[in-house]
Amino acid sequence: MNAEIVVRQFKRAEKIGVWQVTCEEPDNCIFLNDLSVVIVRNFVETDRNQRLVIGQKFLVQENHFDYPVPSSDIYEFKVSTLSEIQAWNISDVMCKAVKLPSSFPHGLEFVVFPLLRE
């Protein structure tokens, strides 16, 4: 497989009327279609016109609460431990997410929930 070459980089991306995400806090957290939570570090376009999200996925993702229903039923998760840098097709972005610290004062865990869904 031939390596693709990055021809352009972007600081933000949007799906008009649905979401707008940047590479900077607090607007850089997203849900992928598989419900993975990712912190966006960059957006790129390759020489094959493929648009990619570059970021780090949270490796630990669990329910924030279980009663009266599991928080995952409403797409709310407690997350921690970021992966190495990875890339995903921009079409894999489901929605923007809000990320709030859940542990004080260290901020090693976060609660995330969708900001807007189609």
Backbone as numpy.savetxt, mean C-alpha at the origin, in Angstrom:
# Nx Ny Nz CAx CAy CAz Cx Cy Cz
14.54 -14.02 -19.56 13.71 -12.84 -19.56 14.59 -11.60 -19.56
14.31 -10.68 -20.43 15.06 -9.44 -20.51 14.64 -8.49 -19.41
15.60 -7.79 -18.85 15.30 -6.81 -17.80 14.66 -5.58 -18.43
13.69 -5.04 -17.74 13.06 -3.82 -18.20 13.82 -2.63 -17.64
13.83 -1.55 -18.38 14.54 -0.35 -17.99 13.53 0.70 -17.56
13.79 1.33 -16.43 12.92 2.41 -15.96 13.21 3.65 -16.79
12.16 4.19 -17.40 12.36 5.38 -18.23 11.84 6.65 -17.57
10.89 6.50 -16.64 10.38 7.67 -15.92 10.02 7.28 -14.49
10.14 8.26 -13.60 9.73 8.08 -12.21 8.69 9.15 -11.89
7.78 8.81 -10.97 6.73 9.74 -10.58 6.64 9.80 -9.07
6.24 10.94 -8.54 6.07 11.09 -7.09 4.63 10.82 -6.67
3.70 10.74 -7.63 2.31 10.45 -7.29 1.62 9.76 -8.44
0.53 9.07 -8.09 -0.30 8.40 -9.10 -1.74 8.52 -8.64
-2.66 8.41 -9.60 -4.06 8.47 -9.22 -4.92 7.66 -10.17
-6.03 7.22 -9.64 -7.11 6.65 -10.42 -8.22 7.68 -10.28
-8.46 8.42 -11.34 -9.31 9.60 -11.28 -10.65 9.31 -10.61
-10.95 10.11 -9.61 -12.20 9.99 -8.87 -12.23 8.88 -7.84
-11.14 8.11 -7.74 -11.13 6.98 -6.81 -10.04 7.14 -5.75
-8.78 7.31 -6.15 -7.70 7.48 -5.20 -6.57 8.29 -5.80
-5.78 8.91 -4.92 -4.56 9.62 -5.28 -3.54 9.29 -4.20
-2.39 8.79 -4.62 -1.36 8.32 -3.69 -0.05 9.00 -4.06
0.74 9.32 -3.03 2.06 9.90 -3.26 3.12 9.00 -2.64
4.37 9.43 -2.75 5.49 8.68 -2.16 5.82 9.16 -0.75
5.04 10.09 -0.23 5.34 10.68 1.07 4.21 10.47 2.06
4.58 10.36 3.35 3.60 10.27 4.44 2.73 11.52 4.41
1.49 11.49 4.72 0.70 10.33 5.11 -0.03 9.69 3.94
0.29 10.08 2.71 -0.47 9.64 1.53 0.19 8.50 0.77
0.97 7.65 1.44 1.72 6.63 0.71 1.38 5.20 1.15
0.18 4.98 1.64 -0.22 3.65 2.08 -1.38 3.17 1.21
-1.29 1.92 0.71 -2.31 1.39 -0.19 -2.67 -0.05 0.18
-3.84 -0.47 -0.26 -4.23 -1.87 -0.27 -4.09 -2.36 -1.70
-3.49 -3.53 -1.88 -3.49 -4.19 -3.18 -4.75 -5.02 -3.30
-5.05 -5.50 -4.50 -6.25 -6.30 -4.73 -6.31 -7.56 -3.87
-5.15 -8.11 -3.47 -5.14 -9.30 -2.62 -5.21 -8.95 -1.13
-5.49 -7.66 -0.81 -5.59 -7.11 0.54 -4.26 -6.94 1.26
-3.15 -7.11 0.56 -1.85 -6.78 1.13 -1.78 -5.27 1.33
-1.06 -4.87 2.38 -0.87 -3.45 2.67 0.56 -3.08 2.31
0.71 -2.00 1.54 2.02 -1.59 1.00 2.28 -0.13 1.31
3.52 0.18 1.67 3.98 1.56 1.78 4.67 1.89 0.46
4.16 2.90 -0.23 4.68 3.29 -1.55 5.96 4.10 -1.38
6.98 3.73 -2.14 8.26 4.45 -2.13 8.50 5.19 -3.45
7.88 4.69 -4.55 8.10 5.31 -5.86 7.08 4.76 -6.85
6.91 5.47 -7.95 6.13 5.00 -9.10 7.04 5.11 -10.31
7.06 4.09 -11.15 7.92 4.12 -12.33 7.16 3.63 -13.56
7.67 4.04 -14.70 7.20 3.52 -15.98 8.40 2.91 -16.68
8.24 1.70 -17.21 9.35 1.00 -17.86 9.38 1.29 -19.35
10.43 0.82 -20.00 10.55 0.98 -21.44 9.50 0.20 -22.21
8.75 -0.66 -21.53 7.65 -1.42 -22.16 6.29 -0.84 -21.77
6.30 0.43 -21.32 5.09 1.15 -20.92 4.35 0.49 -19.77
5.04 -0.24 -18.96 4.44 -0.86 -17.79 4.59 0.12 -16.63
3.48 0.41 -15.95 3.51 1.32 -14.80 3.51 0.49 -13.52
4.49 0.78 -12.67 4.71 -0.02 -11.47 4.69 0.83 -10.20
4.24 0.21 -9.13 4.34 0.77 -7.79 5.55 0.09 -7.15
6.46 0.89 -6.62 7.62 0.37 -5.91 7.38 0.63 -4.42
7.52 -0.41 -3.61 7.25 -0.20 -2.20 7.62 -1.38 -1.34
7.17 -1.31 -0.10 7.42 -2.37 0.88 6.08 -2.85 1.44
5.91 -4.16 1.44 4.69 -4.77 1.95 4.87 -5.10 3.42
3.79 -4.92 4.19 3.82 -5.36 5.59 3.73 -6.88 5.62
4.68 -7.52 6.28 4.74 -8.98 6.33 3.82 -9.58 7.38
3.54 -8.81 8.43 2.62 -9.26 9.48 1.34 -8.45 9.33
0.24 -9.16 9.10 -1.05 -8.51 8.90 -2.10 -9.38 9.59
-2.73 -8.81 10.62 -3.69 -9.59 11.41 -4.88 -8.72 11.81
-5.89 -9.36 12.38 -7.05 -8.61 12.86 -6.64 -7.63 13.95
-7.21 -6.46 13.90 -7.01 -5.46 14.95 -7.93 -5.76 16.13
-9.11 -6.29 15.84 -10.05 -6.73 16.88 -10.85 -7.91 16.33
-11.46 -8.68 17.23 -12.24 -9.85 16.83 -13.71 -9.77 17.20
-14.08 -8.80 18.04 -15.46 -8.71 18.49 -16.02 -7.33 18.17
-17.20 -7.20 17.64 -18.24 -8.21 17.43 -18.04 -9.04 16.16
-17.18 -8.57 15.27 -16.79 -9.35 14.08 -15.28 -9.15 13.90
-14.63 -10.04 13.19 -13.20 -9.81 12.92 -13.01 -8.52 12.12
-12.04 -7.74 12.50 -11.80 -6.46 11.82 -11.49 -6.64 10.33
-10.98 -7.81 9.96 -10.70 -8.05 8.53 -11.99 -8.03 7.70
-13.15 -8.26 8.33 -14.42 -8.18 7.60 -14.70 -6.78 7.09
-14.11 -5.78 7.75 -14.28 -4.40 7.29 -12.95 -3.83 6.79
-12.03 -4.73 6.42 -10.73 -4.36 5.86 -9.90 -3.50 6.80
-9.93 -3.79 8.09 -9.11 -3.10 9.06 -8.13 -4.11 9.65
-6.84 -3.79 9.58 -5.80 -4.72 9.99 -4.77 -4.04 10.88
-4.14 -4.84 11.74 -2.94 -4.40 12.46 -1.76 -4.96 11.67
-0.79 -4.10 11.35 0.33 -4.51 10.50 1.66 -4.13 11.16
2.71 -4.87 10.75 4.07 -4.58 11.21 5.05 -5.30 10.29
6.32 -5.00 10.45 7.44 -5.66 9.77 7.36 -5.50 8.24
8.13 -4.55 7.74 8.15 -4.28 6.30 9.09 -5.22 5.56
8.71 -5.58 4.33 9.51 -6.42 3.45 10.64 -5.60 2.82
11.44 -6.27 2.03 12.39 -5.58 1.15 11.58 -4.86 0.07
12.24 -4.01 -0.68 11.59 -3.28 -1.78 11.11 -4.28 -2.83
9.87 -4.07 -3.30 9.26 -4.91 -4.32 8.53 -4.03 -5.33
8.03 -4.63 -6.40 7.29 -3.89 -7.43 5.99 -4.61 -7.76
4.94 -3.83 -7.99 3.63 -4.35 -8.40 3.10 -3.49 -9.53
2.31 -4.10 -10.39 1.65 -3.34 -11.44 0.67 -2.37 -10.81
0.57 -1.18 -11.35 -0.31 -0.18 -10.74 -1.78 -0.62 -10.79
-2.12 -1.52 -11.70 -3.49 -2.03 -11.75 -3.81 -2.93 -10.56
-2.79 -3.34 -9.80 -3.00 -4.15 -8.60 -3.43 -3.33 -7.38
-3.44 -2.00 -7.51 -3.84 -1.13 -6.39 -5.36 -1.14 -6.29
-5.87 -1.57 -5.11 -7.32 -1.57 -4.88 -7.78 -0.20 -4.40
-7.08 0.35 -3.38 -7.49 1.64 -2.83 -6.38 2.21 -1.96
-6.56 3.46 -1.63 -5.68 4.13 -0.69 -6.04 3.68 0.72
-5.06 3.72 1.62 -5.29 3.32 3.01 -4.82 4.40 3.96
-5.41 4.39 5.14 -4.97 5.26 6.23 -4.18 4.39 7.20
-3.02 4.89 7.64 -2.15 4.14 8.55 -1.97 4.97 9.82
-2.38 4.38 10.96 -2.26 5.05 12.25 -1.43 4.20 13.20
-0.56 4.82 14.00 0.23 4.03 14.97 -0.68 3.34 15.97
-0.38 2.09 16.29 -1.19 1.38 17.29 -0.41 1.12 18.57
0.89 1.35 18.55 1.68 1.15 19.77 2.44 2.44 20.08
2.28 2.88 21.29 2.92 4.12 21.71 3.98 3.78 22.75
5.15 4.33 22.75 5.64 5.40 21.91 6.43 4.94 20.71
6.62 3.62 20.54 7.57 3.12 19.54 7.06 3.17 18.11
5.77 3.01 17.87 5.23 3.08 16.52 5.69 1.97 15.61
5.86 0.76 16.15 6.30 -0.36 15.32 5.13 -1.12 14.70
3.95 -0.91 15.25 2.73 -1.52 14.70 1.78 -0.41 14.30
0.98 -0.70 13.27 0.04 0.28 12.77 -1.31 -0.38 12.54
-2.36 0.42 12.60 -3.69 -0.02 12.19 -3.95 0.66 10.86
-4.37 -0.15 9.88 -4.67 0.41 8.55 -6.11 0.06 8.19
-6.72 0.97 7.44 -8.06 0.74 6.93 -8.21 1.51 5.63
-9.13 1.08 4.77 -9.28 1.73 3.47 -9.84 3.13 3.63
-9.32 4.03 2.82 -9.81 5.39 2.82 -10.97 5.54 1.86
-10.87 4.86 0.72 -11.91 4.96 -0.29 -11.85 3.72 -1.15
-13.00 3.15 -1.46 -13.06 1.97 -2.32 -14.01 2.25 -3.46
-13.75 1.60 -4.59 -14.64 1.73 -5.75 -15.97 1.08 -5.46
